[in-house]
C-alpha cells in the first residue's frame, strides 16, 4: 500500500502507552478540561486518544510492587474509599543479608526501604482500575495498537505516531488480512512506553534528547507464588542484599506478601555487570534454594513469571523531557528512584505534570517547545525533582561493588545525594561487560571447539519444584505471539554473533535473556553452532537491546496484542 492510501486520524492529544504514567496523565488532563468547561464561557472539546500495544490494558505492565500513594492521593483524593486494588497495606519491613546457605537480619532497616503507609499491589490491577476512570472523562483507549514510528514534519517537530502494520508474514509478505498502520496526527504526543522503548530510543537519537549521562538499567525477574495461608503475614515486605549476587554485582531480592496466600518473589540485577555468563533467570532459581527462601516457598505453587527492565540512571540520565510537539513521561523519562526501588508514584507525577502542560498547549493553541518547556519547569519545582535529586548518584555509587557502594550511599544520605562525587560519571552498562577471556582467563575455549578444555558455558539444572528452566517460566508468563509475523528482534549483523561474539563473549544473549529467545546449539562440525531466535518466547523486557555488547540488537514492537499477559502481576 502506498503512503497516499494510508489512513490518517487527526487528534489533539495522543498518549502512547497505557501504563501508570500515561493513565495518570490522561486522568489529570480530562479532569482539567472538565473543570475548565464548567467555568469557561468557551468550552474546549479536544479529541484525546491513547494507544497501547497489549491486547488488554495492563497485560504488559510489570513491577514489584510496593506502591507509594503520594501521587495517587493528589490525582484522586479519597481513592482508598473506592474499592480499588489497594487491599494490602505494608505491615512490616525486613532487610536480610544473605550468604550461601546462611545470612542474618539487618538490625536497622534503612529509611529508603521503610514502607509504612505504602501498599503491596499488582500494577496490572492498578492500571485496569484506572483505565475505566480515564475513559469516563472522554479519553478513547485503543489496545492492540503499538506505536511503530514517530512522525515528524519538515522542521523535525513531532506530529504524531504511526501504528504498526498487521497481517505481514515472517518473510515480509502481506497476508489476506493485511491492515496498514494508521498515521495518528496529534498537536501534542505524550510518550510513556516504559524503559528502553523503541520509539524513544530512536527519537532521542533523532532529536538529540539524551540525558547528560548514559542511562543505566537493571532487570527485575519476578514470580508470583501461591503458598499455604498463615506462612507469611499479609503486607510483609522483605528486601535482601548479598547472595546469589557476587559482591561486584548490583542488586538484591524482594519478597512481598500480597494476600494471605500470594507471595511475590523477585530479583533485581544491574545491567552493568562484568560476567558475560550472568543469567538473571538462573540466579532467581538459585536464590529459591536458599534455606530462608525455601522455607517461604516450599509446598507452594508457581502461578506467574515475568521480567522487566528498570531505568536506574537517575536524575543525570534523564532525557530532555520535551521537544516541539512531544512530552516524555514515566520510565521512558527515567522517573524512578533506585534508592527506594520505586517509580510508580514518580511516573504518575510525571504524567500529571505533563498533563498540565498539555492543557496549556491546548488552551493556547501552541504546542511548540517554548510552551511545552513548562513540563520541565513544573518538574524542577516539584517534589518529584526533590526526590530524584536526592538519589541522583545512587546506582553509580556501586561501580566498585556492594561494600564500597553501601559506604558511598551512607555519605549520600547525609549529604542530600551528593556523596564524594557529583555528578558521578558513569558509562553505559553494556560497556562494562568483559570478554570471557578477561573475566575467566585464557583457559576458556568456545563450546564445541577442538581441544576445548577449559571453562565451558555453565550447565544449569532445575528441580521442577522450586527451580524451573526458562521455557517452563515463559509458560507461566502466558506469552503469546502470532508465529507467522516478522521477528521483532532485529539483529543487524548476524555474522558478528557467529564469529566475534562467540570468540569474545561466548554469546551472552543466551544467558541475559530471561525467556530463552536466543538459542545456541552445537552444530554438526567442531566449533560450529546453530543460532535461532525464538521470538514467540519474548516477554518484552528489552534486556537484549540494552545489554548486547555490540549494540546490534533492536527490539521493536511486534504485531499488536502479542506478548506476555501479566494478570495479577
Secondary structure, 3 states (H helix, E strand, C coil): CCHHHCCEEEEEEEEECCCHHHHHHHHHHHHHHHHHHHHCCCCCCCCEEEEECECCCCCCCCCCCEECCHHHHHHCCCHHHHCCCCCCECCEEEEEEEECCEEEECCCCCHHHCCCCCEECCHHHHHHHHHHHHHHCCCEEEECCCEEEEEECCCCCEEEEEECCEEECCCCCEEEEEECCCEEEEEEEEECCCCCCHHHHHHHHHCCCCCCCCCCEEEEEEEEEECCCCCCCCCEEEEEEECCCCCCCCEEEEEEEEECCEEEEEEEEECCCCCCCCCHHHHHHHHCCCHHHHHHHCCCEEEEEEEEEEECCCHHHCCCCEECCEEECHHHHCCCECCCCECHHHHHHHHHHHHHHHHHHHHHCCCCHHHHHHHHHHHHCCHHHHHHHHCCCCHHHHCCCHHHHHHHHHHHHHCCCCCCCCCCCCCCHHHHCCCHHHHHCCCCCCCCCCCCCCCCCCCCCCCCCCCCCHHHHHHCCCCECCCCCCCCEEECCHHHHHHHHHHHCCCCHHHHCCCCCEEEEECCCCCCEEEEECHHHCCCCCHHHHHCCCCCEEECCCCCECECCCCCC
